[in-house]
């Protein structure tokens, strides 16, 4: 999908991506050439994605988080990302509107893909996030969120949910928009931890 025998991005995919993202034709073509160079098949597997992801976090273990990010990007659930899925995900998570980013975050936390989030799913993603926090940065976390369990409990508490409740996408988005503390807790932002250093 998106690549032709000549190695050029198909006109249909190019037009669709220009329509649905803020990227220019030039940017899309440049990224496509880079994508095909890295992934000659025109598809990236979960293992390749995890390998690329680990280059960004050499001092930690991003494999579990990368697996979840990959799953949330794999729109057609075929176990690979094509260029269109890759660029759509890139757009949504970098320059997309707040609601688009929160829709993606919901899909990340909806581990089983059933349309709702459980407390266990929150804890699974938070555990994956914690594997990416360097030990020296872990000491800088507030006491009430310095373990995956404590952070998951805090997130769940902000939504006002009981232990066995489920969280819908609407509740997730509205709750996060209404409380910036939730947004901070559901994200992995290593620079925020580093900023607290003396």
C-alpha positions as CSV (number, residue, x, y, z in Angstrom):
1,X,0.0,0.0,0.0
2,X,1.5,3.3,-1.0
3,X,4.5,2.1,-2.9
4,X,4.8,1.3,-6.6
5,X,7.4,-0.7,-8.5
6,X,9.3,2.6,-9.3
7,X,9.9,3.3,-5.6
8,X,7.7,6.4,-5.8
9,X,4.8,7.2,-3.6
10,X,1.5,6.6,-5.5
11,X,-0.5,9.6,-6.4
12,X,-3.6,8.4,-4.6
13,X,-1.8,7.8,-1.3
14,X,0.1,11.1,-1.7
15,X,-3.2,13.0,-2.2
16,X,-4.9,11.2,0.7
17,X,-2.1,12.0,3.1
18,X,-2.0,15.6,2.0
19,X,-5.7,15.9,2.6
20,X,-5.6,14.2,6.0
21,X,-2.3,15.6,7.4
22,X,-0.6,18.9,7.6
23,X,2.5,17.6,5.7
24,X,3.5,19.0,2.4
25,X,4.0,16.9,-0.8
26,X,7.8,17.5,-0.5
27,X,7.8,16.4,3.1
28,X,5.8,13.3,2.3
29,X,8.0,12.3,-0.6
30,X,11.2,12.8,1.4
31,X,9.8,10.7,4.3
32,X,8.7,8.0,1.8
33,X,12.2,7.7,0.3
34,X,13.6,7.4,3.8
35,X,10.9,4.9,4.8
36,X,11.6,2.7,1.7
37,X,15.4,2.9,2.3
38,X,14.9,1.6,5.9
39,X,12.1,-0.8,5.0
40,X,12.6,-2.0,1.4
41,X,9.5,-4.2,1.6
42,X,7.4,-1.0,2.2
43,X,6.3,-2.4,5.5
44,X,7.7,-2.3,9.0
45,X,7.3,-5.2,11.3
46,X,6.7,-4.9,15.1
47,X,10.3,-6.2,15.7
48,X,11.7,-3.5,13.3
49,X,9.6,-0.9,15.0
50,X,10.9,-2.0,18.5
51,X,14.4,-1.9,17.2
52,X,14.0,1.7,15.8
53,X,12.3,2.7,19.1
54,X,15.1,1.4,21.2
55,X,17.6,3.7,19.5
56,X,15.7,6.6,21.1
57,X,15.9,5.1,24.6
58,X,19.4,3.5,24.8
59,X,19.5,3.6,28.6
60,X,16.2,1.8,29.2
61,X,13.9,-1.0,28.0
62,X,11.3,0.5,25.6
63,X,10.2,-2.9,24.1
64,X,6.9,-3.3,26.0
65,X,5.9,0.3,25.3
66,X,6.9,0.1,21.6
67,X,4.8,-3.0,21.3
68,X,1.7,-1.1,22.5
69,X,2.5,1.9,20.3
70,X,2.9,-0.4,17.3
71,X,-0.4,-2.0,18.0
72,X,-2.1,1.4,18.3
73,X,-0.6,2.5,14.9
74,X,-1.5,-0.8,13.1
75,X,-4.8,0.4,11.8
76,X,-5.7,-2.7,9.8
77,X,-4.2,-5.1,12.4
78,X,-2.1,-7.0,9.9
79,X,1.1,-7.0,12.1
80,X,2.9,-4.5,9.9
81,X,2.8,-0.7,9.3
82,X,2.8,0.6,5.8
83,X,3.8,4.1,4.9
84,X,0.2,5.4,5.2
85,X,-0.2,4.1,8.7
86,X,3.2,5.3,9.7
87,X,2.6,8.9,8.4
88,X,-1.0,9.0,9.8
89,X,0.3,8.0,13.2
90,X,3.3,10.4,13.0
91,X,0.9,13.3,12.2
92,X,-1.6,12.4,14.9
93,X,0.9,12.1,17.6
94,X,3.0,15.2,16.7
95,X,0.9,17.8,15.0
96,X,-2.6,16.4,15.4
97,X,-5.3,18.2,17.3
98,X,-5.6,17.6,21.0
99,X,-8.7,15.4,20.5
100,X,-6.8,13.3,17.8
101,X,-3.9,12.8,20.3
102,X,-6.3,11.7,23.0
103,X,-8.1,9.3,20.6
104,X,-4.7,7.8,19.9
105,X,-3.9,7.7,23.7
106,X,-7.2,5.9,24.3
107,X,-6.3,3.3,21.6
108,X,-2.9,2.9,23.3
109,X,-4.5,2.2,26.7
110,X,-7.3,0.0,25.2
111,X,-4.9,-3.0,25.2
112,X,-7.5,-5.6,24.2
113,X,-9.2,-3.3,21.7
114,X,-12.7,-3.8,23.1
115,X,-13.6,-0.1,23.1
116,X,-13.1,0.5,26.9
117,X,-10.2,0.7,29.3
118,X,-9.9,-1.2,32.5
119,X,-7.7,-0.4,35.5
120,X,-5.5,-3.4,34.6
121,X,-5.0,-2.0,31.1
122,X,-3.9,1.4,32.6
123,X,-1.5,-0.5,34.8
124,X,-0.1,-2.5,31.9
125,X,0.7,0.7,29.9
126,X,2.1,2.5,33.0
127,X,4.4,-0.5,33.7
128,X,5.7,-0.3,30.1
129,X,6.3,3.4,30.6
130,X,8.2,2.8,33.8
131,X,10.6,0.4,32.0
132,X,11.7,3.4,30.0
133,X,12.5,5.7,33.0
134,X,16.1,5.6,33.9
135,X,16.9,4.6,37.5
136,X,18.4,8.0,38.4
137,X,15.2,9.7,37.1
138,X,13.0,7.3,39.1
139,X,14.2,8.9,42.3
140,X,12.8,12.3,41.1
141,X,9.2,11.0,40.8
142,X,6.7,12.1,43.5
143,X,6.2,9.5,46.2
144,X,2.6,8.9,45.3
145,X,3.4,8.0,41.7
146,X,6.9,6.3,42.0
147,X,5.7,2.8,41.1
148,X,3.4,1.7,38.2
149,X,0.8,0.6,40.7
150,X,0.7,4.0,42.5
151,X,0.6,5.9,39.2
152,X,-2.2,3.7,37.8
153,X,-4.1,4.1,41.0
154,X,-3.8,7.8,40.8
155,X,-4.9,7.9,37.2
156,X,-7.9,5.7,38.0
157,X,-8.8,7.9,41.0
158,X,-8.8,11.0,38.9
159,X,-11.4,9.4,36.6
160,X,-13.5,8.6,39.7
161,X,-13.8,4.9,38.7
162,X,-14.2,1.9,41.0
163,X,-11.8,-1.0,40.8
164,X,-13.9,-3.1,38.3
165,X,-15.3,-0.1,36.3
166,X,-14.6,0.5,32.6
167,X,-13.6,3.8,31.0
168,X,-15.2,4.7,27.7
169,X,-13.3,6.8,25.0
170,X,-15.7,9.7,25.7
171,X,-15.0,9.6,29.4
172,X,-11.3,9.3,28.8
173,X,-11.1,12.3,26.5
174,X,-13.5,14.5,28.5
175,X,-11.7,13.6,31.8
176,X,-8.3,14.2,30.4
177,X,-9.3,17.6,28.9
178,X,-10.9,18.6,32.2
179,X,-7.8,17.7,34.3
180,X,-4.3,18.4,33.0
181,X,-2.9,16.2,35.8
182,X,-4.3,13.2,34.1
183,X,-2.6,14.2,30.8
184,X,0.7,14.4,32.6
185,X,0.2,11.0,34.3
186,X,-0.7,9.1,31.1
187,X,2.2,10.3,29.1
188,X,5.9,9.4,29.0
189,X,7.9,12.5,28.9
190,X,11.5,11.9,30.1
191,X,12.4,15.6,29.7
192,X,9.9,16.6,32.4
193,X,11.6,14.3,34.8
194,X,15.0,15.6,33.8
195,X,13.9,19.2,34.3
196,X,13.4,18.6,38.0
197,X,17.1,17.9,38.5
198,X,19.1,20.5,40.5
